[in-house]
Amino acid sequence: MSFSLERDERYILPFWENAKKVSASPIQVMLSPWSPPAFMKTNKDKNHGGRLKEEYRGMWAEYLCRFLEGYRKKGVTVKRISIQNEPAAVQIWDSCVYSAGEEKEFLRDYLYPALCAHGLTDLEIFIWDHNKERLLERALETIDADTDRMITGMAFHWYSGDHFEALQMAHEKFPKKSCCFRKDV
C-alpha cells in the first residue's frame, strides 16, 4: 500500500499553518474520512458511494492510522476522528456507505485495535457524522456493551432542518456521549 501526504502538504496543511498564525488560542481538529482508495471499494470508485470491501477493512484502518500519525508529525493537533463522513450518502464526490452494523464492526474489529496498536488511544472517536435527524437511530444501532468504551460521541451535520427532538432524545439516551456538529457553508 502506498501512502503519501503530498496532496495535503500542497493544499490543506498551508491553511492549517495560516490558521495557527492568526488564532488567539490553540486549534484542535477532527478528521473525517470521505472515501477509501477506489481499489478498496465495491464500486471501484472513490465517488458514488460504494462500500468498503471486507478484505480491506484492516488495511483501511492501518491507512487511517498512518494518516493520523502523519498529520500529527506535521504539527496538526488532531483531537478526534469520525469513522466516515456521511455514511448514508451516495455522492458524485468522495463517499463511502456504511450501515450501522458495518460502522460498528469496522470500529470494534479493525479501527479501534489499529488505533491501540499505533498508540492513538487519546483520539476521541465519533460515530455517524451525518444529518442530525438520524442521530439517535444510528447511535442505538452502533453503541453497545462492546463499543461504548470506544465511542466518545456522535457527530452530526446541521444543515438538514430543525430535528432538535432527535438531538434531545440522543442526549437523553446517551448522556455521557459528546456531540460534535458541523455546519457547512
Rosetta blueprint (number, residue, H / E / L):
1 M L
2 S L
3 F L
4 S L
5 L L
6 E H
7 R H
8 D H
9 E H
10 R H
11 Y H
12 I L
13 L H
14 P H
15 F H
16 W H
17 E H
18 N H
19 A H
20 K H
21 K H
22 V H
23 S L
24 A L
25 S L
26 P L
27 I L
28 Q L
29 V E
30 M E
31 L E
32 S L
33 P L
34 W L
35 S L
36 P L
37 P L
38 A H
39 F H
40 M H
41 K E
42 T L
43 N L
44 K L
45 D L
46 K L
47 N E
48 H L
49 G L
50 G L
51 R L
52 L E
53 K L
54 E H
55 E H
56 Y H
57 R H
58 G H
59 M H
60 W H
61 A H
62 E H
63 Y H
64 L H
65 C H
66 R H
67 F H
68 L H
69 E H
70 G H
71 Y H
72 R H
73 K H
74 K L
75 G L
76 V L
77 T L
78 V E
79 K E
80 R E
81 I E
82 S E
83 I L
84 Q L
85 N L
86 E L
87 P L
88 A L
89 A L
90 V L
91 Q L
92 I L
93 W L
94 D E
95 S L
96 C L
97 V L
98 Y L
99 S L
100 A H
101 G H
102 E H
103 E H
104 K H
105 E H
106 F H
107 L H
108 R H
109 D H
110 Y H
111 L H
112 Y H
113 P H
114 A H
115 L H
116 C H
117 A H
118 H L
119 G L
120 L L
121 T L
122 D L
123 L L
124 E E
125 I E
126 F E
127 I E
128 W E
129 D E
130 H E
131 N E
132 K H
133 E H
134 R H
135 L H
136 L H
137 E H
138 R H
139 A H
140 L H
141 E H
142 T H
143 I L
144 D L
145 A L
146 D L
147 T L
148 D H
149 R H
150 M H
151 I L
152 T L
153 G E
154 M E
155 A E
156 F E
157 H E
158 W L
159 Y L
160 S L
161 G L
162 D L
163 H L
164 F H
165 E H
166 A H
167 L H
168 Q H
169 M H
170 A H
171 H H
172 E H
173 K H
174 F L
175 P L
176 K L
177 K L
178 S E
179 C E
180 C E
181 F E
182 R E
183 K L
184 D L
185 V L
